[in-house]
Amino acid sequence: MTPAIELIGIDKRFGSVHANKDVSLAIGKGSIHGIIGENGAGKSTLMSILFGFYHADKGEIRVGGKPVKIKSSADAIAHGVGMVHQHFMLVEPFTVLENVVLGAEGAALIGPALARARAELEHLAHNYELDVDPDATIGELPVGLQQRVEILKALFKGAEVLILDEPTGVLTPDEADQLFRILGTLRDQGKTVILITHKLREIMAITDRVSVMRRGEMVGTKETKQTSVEELAEMMVGRRVLLRVEKGEANPGETVLEVKNLTWRDRKGTARVDNVSFNVRKGEIVGIAGVSGNGQSELLDVIAGIARATSGEIVFEGKSIGALADPRYLRREGVAHVPEDRQHRGLVNSFDASESSILGWHFEETLGRGFHLDRRAVVERCRHEMQDFDVRPADPYLKSAKFSGGNQQKIILAREISRDPDLLIVGQPTRGVDIGAIEFIHKRLIALRDQGKAILLVSVELDEIRSLSDRILVMFAGKIMGERDASADERELGLLMAGVAKEAA
């Protein structure tokens, strides 16, 4: 194997957190190399060092066998290393062409740079199957095409090594398949791809080799063809991991939530939720399946009181709450909500973890009186929840933004579940979460169901919906296409998700 990249003895600390501990890694040229590990294992930190966002406290980086100093992303790009981040670095009002050329104009006059970029984009699109309209506005493109633009940006700047951080976290299954085809083409054309992900099926499907990190250390590297999902999961977590959800039969009781003919229209008058009716009972999980963008998010917003229904009725524990449906009122009545977007709705990134851990519940008398919070009570509550939900590091004073995605999710789940709700609304509970945390979250949701709580679950992961749900509703274009039980055939659910009528499915 000819290494395209070598990382030798990389060590990095952030205060008391030892993010990378003497990590060494070789990435073969013209290969797809996966890096996996639990949230907080240090994989993103390692790649951020390679891309110049962080500086290693010690260690060496070699590109093409030669030692290099990478002190900034400009240095990384100059050495042929590009990166596609989990949260895209695009200017939404700009066109594709303007985003691609941004930072690489090369002169005071933009015209020649745009002309050169347009010609180069045509060449890249042809070679790597990365077709995107260069004149399209970024904000109007679906997520899958925005990701293509990020890849085009890196290739336009001469990347021979492409780092992708959790690239399928925001993609539909079809978009993920398209991405894999593109990555295969890049490899076949001699490019080197480094794939950071927590999804083991993706690792097995697309990579040539895979390296496993755990708690800042490199555990080992395997040829993908010579390992298994079970072995990789055990290497990641340090113990055997249950890859399926264990649960007994549900014992549903009385109806907790009833949604009747609910419709919500956006500003343009389009019905994003269209005449939806269903119920959720005590002691059951009702899952809503569907490709992202088919009304699930809007439905959760209306039920959680974030948006007001255009028409229809919501009944919670026998009481119509249409006129009263604001989040604070619903929380007081026993409704908890884990939002789909933890970054923008679940946390305040600049807050300490202890402050984020009381968002929406800060009015509780145990946390203070009037306008004054009891800081000690807030910190102690957070510390207890962190221990109960295995949040790492268990530091109530650490800024919310400093936690990995999976640990941010645990902070939010701990906040909502610890209030003993009668109804838990959960959106994308394991998006961007590693396999160990997924197992933990699934167990907590099943335990909550078995305590007699009602759970409404939305997830784009069909496997997750099928594993957790006692009943499955399928949404397409804002409508409920059908209801199935947990034993439903995956193909049948897929047809409903694609908008095929109930009778045909």
Buried (B, 14 or more C-beta within 10 A) or exposed (E): EEBBBBBBEBBBEEEEBBBBBBBEBBBBBBBBBBBBBBBBBBBBBBBBBBBBBBEBEEBBBBBBEEEBEBEEBEBBBBBBBBBBBBEBEBEEEBBBBBBBBBEBBEEEEEEEBBEBBBEBBEEBBEEBBBEBEBEBBBEEBEBBBBBBBBBBBBBBBEBBBBBBBBBBBBBBBEBBEBBBEBBBBBBEEEBBBBBBBBBBEBBBEBBBBBBBBBBBBBBEBBEBEEBEBEBBBBBBBEEEBEEEBEBEEBEBEEBBBBBBEBBBBEEEEEBBBBBBEBBBBBBBBBBBBBBBBBBBBBBBBBBBBBBEBBEBBBBBBEEEBBEEBEEEEBBEBBBBBBBBEBBEBBBBBEBBBBBBBBBBBEEBEEBBEEEEBBEEBBBEBBBBBBEEBEBBBBBBEBBBBBBBBBBBBBBBBBBBBBBEBBBBBBBBBBBBBBBBBBBBBBBBBBEBBEEBBBBBBBBBBBEBBBBBBBBBBBBBBBBBBBBBEBEBEEEBBBBBBBBBEBEEB
